[in-house]
């Protein structure tokens, strides 16, 4: 892929094992209803978002059976199956929803097998392209390596093509690479930082997101930043971000995406939305090429906001 794809920054695409996708994907977390629970408030609009994904040329979708639960995957299959040949769908295992709309670990070997079958069935796939093992290290859950070995077994059984990780630290990534190839890591990363939130979500003490990003760069592993639009942090005064938005006639959200693309060549943002208009706006962010000084200024401003 090249400049004709509209990407202002190089590379315009990124490899995930033997798969290649454009370096801006779509996260399906916003397809279900409020709190990622139940059916969408406007089902027709949710389906329009998925059709727009393909129209724009986005060929990477990130989803999971527990988005809804069982809603995002079903919508993807209903609207897009049979899938375009170049469409890559990533899923994730290791979590589940609780009746109070909360999130909990679902990472014991038998639970991972159940989740894998959910994804295969709902997405109408014989083999899942990429599956992240999302580590939720709550007390009493399976040890990280025990869960990882179960994921490796699912790959050996031919149910998973490529393995990836989510919500992990650099040490865990190193441990995983000693056992199996890893094509991607999906961790919190945005202009607002987020290491404290990552620690809270994983029930563990973790280093800054930059440490994992550096490890991914070293090993040529794609980094998928979740919550790429800073989850409300963009509402805080950030002069450098505002200045860039004015300079490029862009929205703060577009600058946040452009910042991620400029931050590292292994970055693969997956902003989600329930609006076809916002999806198009997000896609246009790939045309913005921030300078190195702007990237640094925005990062520094976020740390002090």
N, C-alpha and C positions, 0 to 999 in steps of 0.2 A: 504494500500500500504506500501511497506517496502523497504529495501535496494536493493532488487532485481530489483527495478525500476531504479536503477542507481543514486539515489540522495545521495549525500555525507552528506547532512544535514537533520536533522529531524525537523519538519515533512516533509514527501515526498508528502503529499496531504493536502488539506484544504477543509473545508466544507463551502458551500454557502447555508445556509438553510438546506434543506434535500438533497442537491446535493453535491457530492464530486468530486474534480478534482485534477489532478497533479499540483504541485505548480510551474509550469512554463507554461504559455499559449502562445497564438499567437494573436497579434494585426493585424487586417486586414486593417489598415489605409494605408499601402503601396501598397495594391493591385491595386488601380486605377492608373491613370497616374500621371505625375508630378504635384505637388501642391495638391495632393489628388483630382484631377479633370479629368474627362473623362475616356476613356478606357485605359487600360495598354498599354505601348509601345510594350510589347511582351506578348500578351494574352496567348500563349502556356506556357510561363514561369510562368505567374501568376497562371495558373491552376496547373502546376507542383508543385508550392509551397504548394497549398492546399492539393494535394495528399500526399506530403511529410509530412505535419502536421499529418495526420492519420497514415502514415507508422511509424513515430517516436514514436507514442503513446501519442502525445499531445491531450488532450481531453477538452480543453477550448479555445474558439475563441471569441475575442471581436470585434464587428463590429458596424455599424450604417447605416441607410438608406442614411444619408447625406455624406457618404464617396463616392465621385464620382461626384455628388450624384447618388444614385441608381446603383452603379457599384459593390462595394464590396459585398453587400448582394446577388446580382444576381449571381456573380461568385461562391460564397460559395454554393448556392443552385444548380447551374448547375453542379458543380463538386462533391459535397458531398451528395446531397439528392438522395435517402433516407439515413438519417444520421445514423452513428453508435449509438448504444443504449446508450453508455456512454458519447457521445459528448454533451457538454454544450455550448450554444451560448448566449453570452451576447450582448445586444444592448444598445443604449442610445438615449434619446430624449432630446429636449430642445434647439437644434441648427439647423441651416440650412446654405446652401451655397448661396452666392450672385453672380450675374453675373460677378463681377470682381474677382471671385475666392476667395472672402473673406468669413468670418464666421460671423454669426449674431444669435441673440436669436430667438427662435421659441418655446416659452414656455407658451403662453396663453393656457388655457384649451382646446379650440377648435383646436389649433395648435398641442398640444400634442396628441390629438385623431387622427389627420391626420397622424402624424409621426408614431404612433403605428400601424395604418392600413398599412402604407408603409412597416414596418418591418415584420408584419405578412404575407403580400402577397409575398414580395420579398424572404423571407426565407422559404416560404411554411410551415408555422407553424400555428397551431390552437391556441397555447399558447406560448408566449415568455418566455424562461427560466428565464432570469434576465434582467431587464431594469434599467439602470442608468438614473436618472434625472440629466442632465448636466446643472448646474446653470451658466448662462451668465448674470450677473447682470448689463446689460447696461441700461442707463437712458430710462425710458418709457416702460420697459418690465414688465411683471407680477411679483408681489411680490413672494418671495420664497415659502411661505407657501400656497399661492393660487395655484401655480403650483404643489406643492407637493400633495395637496388635490386632484387635478385632476389625478395625478398618482395613488393615493390610489383608486380612483373610477375605474380606468382602471383595477386595480388588483381585485377589488370586482366584476367586470364584467367578470372575468375569462380570461382576455386577457394577463395578466402578472402573472407569478408564484411568482417571488420574486422581491422586489424593492431594488435599490441601488442608490447611489449618486455620483456625479462627480463635481469637481471644487468647493468644499465647505470648509468652515472653521469649527472649532470644535463647535462653537455655533450653527451653522445650523444643524450639525449632531445631537446635543442634542435635538434641536427642532423637528427634524424629528423622533427621537426615542420616543419622547413623543406621537407621533401620530401613528407610524407604525413600524414593524420590518424592519431593514435595514441589508442586508447581505454583502454589499461591499461598499467601497468608492474608486473611481478612481480619484486620484489627482497627480499632478506633484511631482516626487520624483526621485532623482538620485544622483550619487556621486558628482555632481556639486551643489547640494542644490536646488535652484530654487524658493525660496519664493517670490522674487521680480517679477519673470516672472509670477508666479501664480496670484499675485495681479493685474498685468497688464491685464492678460487674463480674470479675473473675474470682472474687473472694480470696485474693492472694496479693502479696506485695510484688509489684512488677516495676520494671524500669520504664523510662520514658519511651513513647512510641518510636522516637528516632533510633533507638538501639535495635529494634526489630527491623525497621526500614533499612538500616545499614547492613544487617545480616542478609536481608533479601537482595540488596544490591550486590553484595559480595558473591552470592550464590546464583545470581540471575533468576530470582524468584519474583513473580508478580506480587505486588502489594495492593490489596483492595481495601481502601479506607471506608469503613462504615461510619454512618453519621457524617458524611463528607461536608455537609452544609452547616456544621457546628451546633446543631440542635438548639437554636435560639441565641447562640453566642453572637451571631451576626447583628443582633439587635443592640449590642453594646457599642458605644462610641469607639470607632477604630479609624483614626484619621487617614492612615496609609491606605487602608482598604477603600475608604470613601473617595480618596483622591484618585485611585486607580479606576474605580467605577466611573467617576466623572470623565477621566481622560479617555477611556475606551467606550464611553456611552453605553455602559453595561450596568446590570444590577449587581448588588453585593453578592448574591448567590452565584452569578456567573464568574465573578472575580474569585470567589472561593474555589470553584471548580478549576479555573485557569491556574490558580496558585498551586493546586495539587498536581496538575499536569506538568507544571514547570518545576515543581519541587524535586522530582526524581523521574528518570526514564522508565522505572519499573512500576510507577504508580498507575493503577487502573481504577479510576473513580467509578462508582456505581450509584449515582444519586437516584432516589426514587421519587415518585410523584403520583398523584391520582388525577392529574390534569394533563390533557394532550398539549395545552398551550405551554405549561411549565416544562413539559418534556422537551418541546421544541426549543424553548429558551435555554434549557440546560445543554442541549446539543450544540447550540450556537457558541457556547463558551469555548469550544475547542479551537475557535478562530482567533482567540485572544492570546498573544504572546507577551507575557509579562517579562520585564527585564530582570536581571539578577538583583539589581538594587531594589526593585519593587518587591520581589519575592522576599528578600531579607527584611525590608521595612515592614511588610505586612505581618511577617512572623514575629518581629520584635514588638509591633504594636499590639498583637493579640496577647502576648505574654503579659503586657502591662495593663490591658483593658479590664 
